[in-house]
Amino acid sequence: MLRIDNTIFSFDVLEKKFRCILPKCYGNCCRYGDSGAPLSADEAYILKDIWSDVKPYLRPEGIAAIEEKGTSIVDFEK
């Protein structure tokens, strides 16, 4: 186990592939994680590709953030 502040993580988060299953996690890593959900290069491309289709469904602050930062960002630790 790995402890960071008051949160305990399994080493699985470091050793196994991550897959977002929104109905199970309810977006917790996106809301509470330092960097959000990890993406593969293919997934980042898909987000960029579908941006115009998704945009009408987002809140104004989400649209503004994506227009400022892009559909994905590279974590500072990479």
C-alpha positions as a LaTeX table, in Angstrom:
\begin{tabular}{lrrr}
\hline
Residue & $x$ (\AA) & $y$ (\AA) & $z$ (\AA) \\
\hline
Met1 & 0.00 & 0.00 & 0.00 \\
Leu2 & 1.04 & 3.57 & $-0.67$ \\
Arg3 & $-0.04$ & 6.43 & 1.56 \\
Ile4 & $-0.25$ & 10.01 & 0.33 \\
Asp5 & $-1.51$ & 12.39 & 3.00 \\
Asn6 & $-4.74$ & 10.81 & 4.28 \\
Thr7 & $-5.35$ & 8.60 & 1.25 \\
Ile8 & $-4.16$ & 5.00 & 0.91 \\
Phe9 & $-3.66$ & 3.53 & $-2.57$ \\
Ser10 & $-3.01$ & 0.01 & $-3.73$ \\
Phe11 & 0.21 & $-0.41$ & $-5.74$ \\
Asp12 & $-2.12$ & $-1.62$ & $-8.48$ \\
Val13 & $-2.57$ & 2.01 & $-9.50$ \\
Leu14 & 1.10 & 2.06 & $-10.44$ \\
Glu15 & 1.46 & $-1.44$ & $-11.84$ \\
Lys16 & $-1.77$ & $-2.12$ & $-13.74$ \\
Lys17 & $-3.43$ & $-0.49$ & $-16.70$ \\
Phe18 & $-6.13$ & 2.01 & $-15.83$ \\
Arg19 & $-9.52$ & 2.04 & $-17.46$ \\
Cys20 & $-12.19$ & 4.56 & $-16.65$ \\
Ile21 & $-15.53$ & 2.94 & $-15.92$ \\
Leu22 & $-17.62$ & 5.99 & $-15.08$ \\
Pro23 & $-20.63$ & 4.12 & $-13.62$ \\
Lys24 & $-18.28$ & 2.56 & $-11.04$ \\
Cys25 & $-16.02$ & 5.48 & $-10.15$ \\
Tyr26 & $-18.48$ & 8.35 & $-10.68$ \\
Gly27 & $-15.60$ & 10.49 & $-11.97$ \\
Asn28 & $-13.67$ & 10.52 & $-8.69$ \\
Cys29 & $-10.21$ & 10.61 & $-10.30$ \\
Cys30 & $-11.35$ & 13.42 & $-12.56$ \\
Arg31 & $-12.70$ & 15.44 & $-9.64$ \\
Tyr32 & $-10.23$ & 14.59 & $-6.90$ \\
Gly33 & $-7.09$ & 13.42 & $-8.66$ \\
Asp34 & $-4.23$ & 15.81 & $-9.24$ \\
Ser35 & $-4.13$ & 15.25 & $-12.99$ \\
Gly36 & $-7.48$ & 13.74 & $-13.91$ \\
Ala37 & $-7.95$ & 10.47 & $-15.73$ \\
Pro38 & $-4.98$ & 9.23 & $-17.77$ \\
Leu39 & $-5.37$ & 8.95 & $-21.54$ \\
Ser40 & $-3.60$ & 6.96 & $-24.19$ \\
Ala41 & $-2.38$ & 8.81 & $-27.29$ \\
Asp42 & $-5.29$ & 7.27 & $-29.21$ \\
Glu43 & $-7.81$ & 8.52 & $-26.65$ \\
Ala44 & $-6.33$ & 12.03 & $-26.75$ \\
Tyr45 & $-6.71$ & 12.00 & $-30.54$ \\
Ile46 & $-10.34$ & 10.85 & $-30.24$ \\
Leu47 & $-11.13$ & 13.71 & $-27.83$ \\
Lys48 & $-9.66$ & 16.21 & $-30.26$ \\
Asp49 & $-11.59$ & 14.61 & $-33.12$ \\
Ile50 & $-15.00$ & 14.69 & $-31.38$ \\
Trp51 & $-14.59$ & 18.12 & $-29.76$ \\
Ser52 & $-17.05$ & 19.87 & $-32.10$ \\
Asp53 & $-19.68$ & 17.15 & $-31.48$ \\
Val54 & $-19.30$ & 17.30 & $-27.68$ \\
Lys55 & $-19.04$ & 21.06 & $-27.28$ \\
Pro56 & $-22.80$ & 21.81 & $-27.37$ \\
Tyr57 & $-23.33$ & 19.55 & $-24.34$ \\
Leu58 & $-20.73$ & 21.22 & $-22.09$ \\
Arg59 & $-21.16$ & 24.04 & $-19.59$ \\
Pro60 & $-19.65$ & 27.40 & $-20.57$ \\
Glu61 & $-16.80$ & 27.04 & $-18.05$ \\
Gly62 & $-15.90$ & 23.63 & $-19.53$ \\
Ile63 & $-15.87$ & 25.05 & $-23.03$ \\
Ala64 & $-13.68$ & 27.94 & $-21.90$ \\
Ala65 & $-11.20$ & 25.57 & $-20.22$ \\
Ile66 & $-10.93$ & 23.36 & $-23.30$ \\
Glu67 & $-10.56$ & 26.34 & $-25.61$ \\
Glu68 & $-7.76$ & 27.65 & $-23.38$ \\
Lys69 & $-5.92$ & 24.38 & $-22.61$ \\
Gly70 & $-7.03$ & 21.96 & $-25.33$ \\
Thr71 & $-8.94$ & 18.69 & $-25.16$ \\
Ser72 & $-6.14$ & 17.04 & $-23.16$ \\
Ile73 & $-2.91$ & 18.08 & $-21.48$ \\
Val74 & 0.35 & 16.33 & $-20.73$ \\
Asp75 & 0.94 & 15.95 & $-17.00$ \\
Phe76 & 3.91 & 17.85 & $-15.61$ \\
Glu77 & 5.31 & 14.57 & $-14.25$ \\
Lys78 & 5.59 & 12.94 & $-17.68$ \\
\hline
\end{tabular}
